[in-house]
């Protein structure tokens, strides 16, 4: 995806946002659109906030991986990482972010329930999601950055080389997303569960899609300087 055409990538996010606003505007519910736009602005701001410090995050990841203390030692493939496709920017990465954000929010909610009780813990779901979004933004900014720069994680014990996003960015959201959807359908009728799932996706997709787009735009303009912050040897890689 060319950077000069990257503004077109915002169209799917804005379209979904418009689809969420139109029914409320037609119904004459003035407060509904206001809260939707407020939530959109708040979550989007939190997600994109760490992007300007991506060089520092990459340098930190490089220091942690210098001796294999992260998930393995950083190595560089024989070729630079491919540009993410439109499918990755518009679909896969937003779904990764949504899945991980919900995972973090649910874990924090369960932790609070054990200390505060269920009735009090239910008063802070938005704060928990905001905190989860901030952590997800930090995590995915580094993971996506490593993948886009062609960096790989090398396991010295097994000799295996993997992409940074092969586990945390893909497998976990799929597993926990499937569990969450299954739980949603078990708690309510298929129709109600489908409507709830659609509402969740329409509410969370626009901020996460813009986050994925802004991340790629930032990284594509600073690829060389970011590579300099990562101490990695160039090797022939076979990615699993």
C-alpha positions in Angstrom: 0.0 0.0 0.0 1.6 3.3 -1.1 1.9 6.0 1.5 0.7 8.7 -0.9 -2.6 6.8 -1.2 -2.8 5.9 2.5 -5.6 8.4 3.2 -7.9 6.1 1.2 -7.3 3.4 4.0 -9.3 5.6 6.4 -12.4 5.2 4.3 -13.5 1.8 5.8 -13.1 3.2 9.3 -15.0 6.3 8.5 -17.7 4.3 6.7 -18.3 2.1 9.7 -18.4 5.1 12.0 -21.0 6.7 9.7 -23.1 3.5 9.7 -23.1 3.6 13.5 -24.2 7.3 13.5 -26.9 7.3 10.8 -29.6 5.2 12.6 -29.3 7.4 15.7 -29.5 10.6 13.7 -32.5 9.4 11.8 -34.2 8.4 15.1 -33.5 11.9 16.4 -31.4 10.7 19.3 -29.1 13.7 19.7 -27.0 12.3 22.7 -26.3 9.0 21.0 -24.1 10.4 18.2 -22.3 12.6 20.7 -21.3 9.7 22.9 -20.3 7.6 19.9 -18.0 10.4 18.6 -16.6 11.0 22.1 -15.8 7.3 22.5 -14.3 7.2 19.0 -12.0 10.2 19.7 -11.0 8.9 23.2 -10.1 5.4 22.1 -8.4 6.5 18.9 -6.3 9.1 20.8 -5.2 6.4 23.3 -4.3 3.9 20.6 -2.2 6.3 18.5 -0.6 8.0 21.4 2.4 5.6 21.6 3.2 5.8 17.9 5.4 8.9 18.1 7.6 7.1 20.7 7.9 4.0 18.4 11.7 4.6 17.9 12.2 4.4 21.7 10.0 1.3 21.9 12.0 -0.3 19.1 15.3 0.6 20.8 14.0 -0.9 24.1 12.9 -4.1 22.3 16.3 -4.3 20.7 18.1 -4.0 24.1 15.9 -6.7 25.6 16.5 -9.0 22.6 20.2 -8.3 22.4 21.0 -11.4 24.5 17.8 -13.3 23.8 16.0 -12.1 26.9 12.7 -11.3 25.1 11.3 -14.3 23.2 14.5 -14.9 21.3 17.3 -13.1 19.7 16.5 -10.6 16.9 17.8 -11.5 13.5 17.2 -9.8 10.1 15.9 -11.7 7.1 17.7 -11.7 3.8 15.0 -9.3 2.5 13.3 -6.3 4.0 9.8 -7.0 5.4 7.0 -6.7 2.9 4.6 -3.8 3.0 1.4 -4.8 4.8 -1.4 -5.4 2.4 -4.7 -3.6 2.5 -6.3 -6.7 4.0 -3.8 -6.5 6.9 -4.4 -2.8 7.5 -8.2 -2.8 7.1 -9.1 -6.2 8.6 -6.4 -8.4 10.2 -4.7 -5.8 12.4 -7.8 -4.1 13.6 -9.2 -7.5 14.6 -6.0 -8.3 16.4 -6.2 -5.0 18.3 -9.9 -5.5 19.2 -9.3 -9.1 20.4 -6.3 -8.2 22.6 -8.1 -5.1 24.0 -11.1 -7.2 25.0 -8.7 -9.9 26.5 -6.9 -7.3 28.7 -10.2 -5.6 29.7 -11.7 -8.9 30.7 -8.7 -10.0 32.7 -8.6 -6.7 34.6 -12.3 -6.9 35.3 -12.0 -10.4 36.7 -9.1 -9.2 38.9 -11.1 -6.3 40.2 -14.1 -8.5 40.9 -12.0 -10.7 43.1 -11.0 -7.6 45.2 -13.9 -5.2 44.9 -16.9 -7.5 44.3 -18.9 -7.8 41.1 -21.2 -4.9 41.8 -18.4 -2.3 42.2 -16.2 -3.7 39.4 -19.0 -3.2 36.9 -18.8 0.5 37.4 -15.4 0.8 35.7 -15.6 -1.2 32.4 -14.8 1.8 30.3 -11.7 2.6 32.4 -10.6 -1.0 32.1 -11.0 -1.0 28.3 -9.0 2.3 28.1 -6.2 0.8 30.1 -6.3 -2.4 28.0 -6.2 -0.3 24.8 -3.1 1.5 26.0 -1.3 -1.7 26.7 -2.4 -3.2 23.4 -1.1 -0.1 21.6 2.3 -0.4 23.2 2.5 -4.2 22.5 1.2 -4.1 18.9 3.3 -1.1 17.9 6.4 -3.1 18.6 5.1 -6.4 17.2 3.9 -4.8 14.0 7.1 -2.8 13.7 9.3 -5.8 14.0 7.3 -7.7 11.4 7.2 -4.7 8.9 10.9 -4.2 9.3 11.6 -7.8 8.4 12.9 -8.7 11.9 12.6 -12.2 13.2 12.9 -13.9 16.6 15.6 -16.6 16.7 15.4 -19.4 19.3 19.0 -20.5 20.0 17.9 -23.8 21.6 15.7 -25.1 18.8 17.1 -23.1 15.9 13.6 -22.0 15.0 13.0 -18.5 13.5 9.5 -16.9 13.8 7.9 -13.6 13.1 7.2 -11.5 16.1 3.5 -11.5 15.5 3.1 -15.2 14.9 1.9 -15.8 18.4 0.8 -12.8 20.4 -0.6 -10.9 17.4 -2.5 -13.7 15.7 -3.0 -16.8 17.8 -4.1 -15.3 21.1 -6.8 -13.0 19.6 -8.2 -15.8 17.6 -8.3 -18.2 20.5 -9.8 -15.8 23.0 -12.0 -14.2 20.4 -13.5 -17.5 19.6 -14.0 -18.2 23.3 -15.6 -14.8 23.9 -18.0 -15.2 20.9 -18.9 -18.7 22.1 -19.7 -17.4 25.5 -21.8 -14.5 24.0 -23.9 -17.0 22.1 -24.4 -19.2 25.2 -25.6 -16.3 27.3 -28.3 -15.1 24.9 -30.3 -16.1 21.8 -28.4 -16.3 18.5 -30.1 -13.2 17.2 -29.3 -11.1 20.3 -25.8 -12.4 20.4 -25.3 -11.5 16.7 -26.6 -8.0 17.3 -24.3 -7.5 20.3 -21.3 -8.8 18.3 -22.1 -6.4 15.4 -22.4 -3.5 17.9 -19.0 -4.4 19.4 -17.3 -4.5 16.0 -18.9 -1.3 14.8 -17.8 0.5 18.0 -14.3 -0.8 18.1 -13.3 -1.2 14.4 -12.9 2.5 13.5 -10.3 3.4 16.2 -8.3 0.2 15.7 -8.3 0.6 11.9 -7.0 4.1 12.1 -4.4 2.9 14.6 -3.2 0.3 12.2 -3.1 2.9 9.4 -1.3 5.6 11.4 1.3 3.0 12.6 2.1 2.0 9.1 2.4 5.6 7.8 4.7 6.5 10.7 6.9 3.4 10.2 7.1 3.6 6.4 8.6 7.1 6.7 11.2 6.1 9.3 12.2 2.5 8.2 15.9 3.1 7.9 16.2 5.0 11.2 14.2 2.4 13.1 16.4 -0.4 11.6 19.5 1.3 13.0 18.0 1.0 16.6 17.7 -2.8 16.3 20.9 -4.8 16.9 20.4 -7.7 14.6 22.5 -9.8 12.3 21.4 -10.5 8.7 20.7 -14.2 8.2 18.8 -16.4 5.7 15.5 -17.0 7.4 12.9 -19.8 7.2 9.8 -18.5 8.9 7.5 -21.0 10.6 
